[in-house]
Amino acid sequence: MSVAMTMAAVQRSARIPRRRGAGKGFTLVELLIALVLITIITVLMFSGLRLGSRAWEGVETVSDQINDVRVARNFIDQTLRQTRAASVVFDGTEWPIFAGDSEGLEFAAPLSEHVGIPGLYILRLVLEPAAEGERLVLVRWLLHPEVLAGGDDYPAWEPLLEGGQSLADAGPLDQDIAAGAYGRTVLLPQVSTFELAYFGVPKGESEPEWLQAWADEARLPRQVRMTLSTPSQSWPDALIVLPDGDLGPFGGLGGLPLSLDEPALPQPDAAPFDAPMDRGLDLRDGR
């Protein structure tokens, strides 16, 4: 009886179906598929991160380029609006400091304590050759006979349109020399277009007109038009109105022309020439 019951129980258990997959692990194919999916997801994630990083770097690069042009334009605009009528006696001839052509400009304007010595400066905007084309450079001399006469490590001032156009390799860039009284600053490292035009009443004329050059004039022009662009950024022309451009002749300090052959004249609101340099020229904050 017991043997018959045992055999019957074995037969019943043999007829009970087992659950599919019970007690089994992943197959090799399933593992390979999972690894491939994980690899694809990882590659997609890192590709997205790399793309986002490159996009961010591109935005920063474009922003820096735009900011460089904006800073340069704002500095030129602000300083030109503070142009002073002044002249210098050079080689026995009185030269108006304001002079320029389509590719360069020289004028007198004040700079603040952000340079070594605050006071009135001769500022020159010129294009100079660089490794990747041309760069826009600002050269400045303190309007003082000792500074304009030059020194061992910086050149003497000469009228812009009389041989003083190029100052390449004439002293280091982005450094203040002679206690801050002389310096050369790169406004834009790469320039594709830099053009100037002048609107005013030239000698012998009664009506104002646009000219490609302004030199040896007893008056300031009324306006200056500037076209400035880089290989990666272009801006609309800037129209800059000069202060009292059509009123009064040029004059030096105290109403007299500044002579390089005369003893040094005191500079209004300026520290002594041998004063120590505090800070370099900051185009973003100082003028």
Secondary structure, DSSP 8 states (H G I E B T S, - for coil): -HHHHHHHHHHHHHHS---TTTT----HHHHHHHHHHHHHHHHHHHHHHHHHHHHHHHHHHHHHHHHHHHHHHHHHHHHHTT-B--EEEETTEEEES-EE-SS-EEEEEEE-TTSSS-EEEEEEEEEEEETTEEEEEEEEEESSHHHHT-BTTB-----TTTT-S--TTSS-SSEEETTTTEEEEEEEEEESEEEEEEEE--TT-SS-EEES-B-S-SS--SEEEEEEEETTEE---EEEE-TTTTSS----GGGS-EETTS-----TT---TT--------TTT--
